[in-house]
Amino acid sequence: MIEEEKEEKSLNFIEEIIEEDIRTGKHGGRVLTRFPPEPNGYLHIGHAKSICLNFGLAQKYNGKTNLRFDDTNPVTEDTEYVESIKNDIKWLGFQWAEELYTSDYFETLYEYAVKLIKKGLAYVDDSTPEEIAAAKGSPTEPGIPTPYRDRSIEENLKLFQEMREGKYKDGEKVLRAKIDLASPNMHMRDPILYRIKHAHHHRTGDKWCIYPMYDFAHGQSDSIEKITHSICTLEFVPHRQLYDWLIEQLEIFPSKQYEFARLNLSYTVMSKRKLLQLVNEKYVEGWDDPRMPTISGLRRRGYTPESIRNFCERIGIQKRENMIDVSLLEFCIREDLNKTAWRRMAVLDPIKLIITNYPEGQVEELIGENNPEVEGGDGSRIIPFSKELWIEREDFMENPPKKFFRLGPGLSVRLKHAYIVECHDFKKDENGKVTEVYCTYVPNSKSGEDTSGLKVKGTIHWVSTDHAKEAEVRLYDRLFNVENPAAEEDFRKVLNPESLKVVPKAYIEPDLANAVAGKGYQFIRLGYFNLDTSSTAEKLVFNRTVTLKDSWAKEVKKGS
């Protein structure tokens, strides 16, 4: 049924292009895409959309995808980022055909630049960045040539060679394409192809002190690898003319660029620069902070590869920019974890419940299924039950309203997997805070064996006080409290102060001491949780992945 639904789904515009190319025999019916991250930060959910698109297209059409690191700026790049990117792609469930680096092509790209100089299509310019910008004109006024535009081919070849040899300082000279200073497309007004950067490169060391600009390296690297479909986001539409011009003038394999709308997600910033700012200024604890939209942050929070791939599938591929509601991402993880997460009991705000008629010192081993959504329950675990239990403070009210189906004087509930209990008393401390609740249990009301005939409307969770383990529980929520933080004058001023609440001592059922990171657990009635990477046997730490229901939808309704 699922396969049929997939087949019935209409093609996106890139799939239509590929199917037409295959039909006409373009590139011999071959499909080769690439994912070209710059190793200057961690990948985020927007990159996941691009990864799923590039790798997904290759899988669908029996093609391949190259992973090519755009390592053309040694100042911002690091091997830490390279490794994190590779880990994230593998975790999402994809494997690249070849691991490549733009730096693999530095010699070839240099020769391409020399070829343009020899054709009279590139020149060395000594102008400052400000002078170059001023000479480019404006969208309504043509640019004017700088004094260096008409240097001879011989002089340009000599100067470019000297740039490579390190004879000039950073910013002293650049290599520019010689195209059209009156072009309506500002990118065609003699764009910079090479700049000088005396910086240590994470792969080539100090071999190079000139580095190609992205616009020069991008299309040529695609061509060298014989990429058939070079897929970019919409901001590269104006760059396409230059992409095509360079390939045509260099007379190399004609890779073609296609653009789709990048992912914009509500209550989220996607700019690497802004994410780096959050990390550097300690608003979050790192790139993998569970509040970050990075793939590593989502993984640490408890998101699954399946939920992210499903999210990317649902939002589809568009030609126009739009804002996707983050609640759709949250829906996808709820949907996935509902089917896979093991149910466990945890008490975050404890109050003691004492069963006055339960035998002192007696311990029962109750059985709880791991997941009622799975046929057969996906196995089970043993839950110890005793006279004294921890329950949630909110499950007791001294003066309960009419439709309160939990505990209060004279009220009865079922303890999950256990017995029906009725409250008959409670105790307060000197501040008037309830500290203990007293109940009696109905011996013949045991779950699965109930012969009492009693009906109760409420079921609450609990943990045996003698057997409970302790854990720190981190309640994560959205990092920002406005829908579009990127539109704010200072996005840091709209950070959600409630994005993390820490429960230093929660009580959890003993089986959770065996929890593993990435497994996913539903704390019954509380939400979905994941064991944090910092967790140890001595100090268990759980992160809330997502609440059981969309609590933000209620807040939005309240405000409207």
C-alpha angles and dihedrals in degrees: 000000000000091000091051091051090051091051092049092052111106119248120257117235094262092052089051090054092048093048090051090048090051091047092052094043095243111170086006090290089296122145119201119164130174139209108215111190122176107231094228100106145355122294117256137199090278090059088049088062090053092045092051090047098048097040092037093055091049091050093047094051099037091252136126139247126216122210105219121179112215093218100166098122110064092182095070103028131098139175088235088067092046092055094044091051092051091048092050094051092049091046090053087058103256134121124199124224095224134008106223139169130208085229086067085070101043093112092047092046089051090053090049089054090050089051091054090050091051090051090052090248100116136043141182112249123198094192121122119250088254092052092048092050092049093048092052091072122208136285088272099038128054121240125249127227118258116231090261100055095095099049113139122261090245093053092047092050091050094047093046090051089050090049088056091048091057099247093137136058127244110288094010094111139004134190113237132189114242105226125124126326090193096052114132085224106077090205089066095056097103098298121207112259101178136021133186117250120167094200135127112257118217091231110020096038111201097335093108132043095172120068131190120244117244092252091057098040098042104064094034092052089049089051095047089053091043092235108187099198118027105194119199138163123265097265087072094061092098089047093058094082090057091044090056095041094054093048091048095048093046090047093224136141107309105237111179129219124223124184133214133177115275120232117271111186125193119245088017140096117217101184111116088212092056093043090051088050090054089052097044094045091048097240084133129024096245146312089298096050104139090237092059120097089228117122089239090051092049090048092051090048091055105262113148128224088240092056093050093046089048090050091051090048092051097049091050128191120303136183093213131064115251140160117251116207111242088220087076090060089048090049090054094054092045090051092050097043092046087064098040112023118102114234116238136165124243132165116212101176103032132205122171121249116196119195100212097194096045113106114263112251095009117136124190125196108222124190122232124184116235097227125004089195090068122074107253091019094268089268127303144247136216118254118195115225126196145159096278123051139174115235132175114275090228090060091071129062126181092209105021121195120240098270097043104124098186132073128321135125107313094004126123132207138169117250106225111263089357141063142321111257132190123208116230104163147358140198132226133200126233090278093056094253116141109243104169137026120202122211142164121223130220106235096205094049098082114146111263091013101054114149096156096100089218120140122207127178099210135065121188133187126237145171127219108249093218094051104033120120121215125237141169110240122200115203106205125193137168113314095223131043098210127070097236110027091167089068093058121101089238113016090196091068092065097053111136108247087202094056091109130029118174123211100198096193120028123161117234133183112265096249089068088072083077094054119134128207113258095023098102124221131202110219096211111256092354109074143265118309140187131201108252122237089239092058119119134184088255094047118027115200124190127189122209106236096188140332120259091249135024101268091175092064088062091049092051090050091050091053095048 
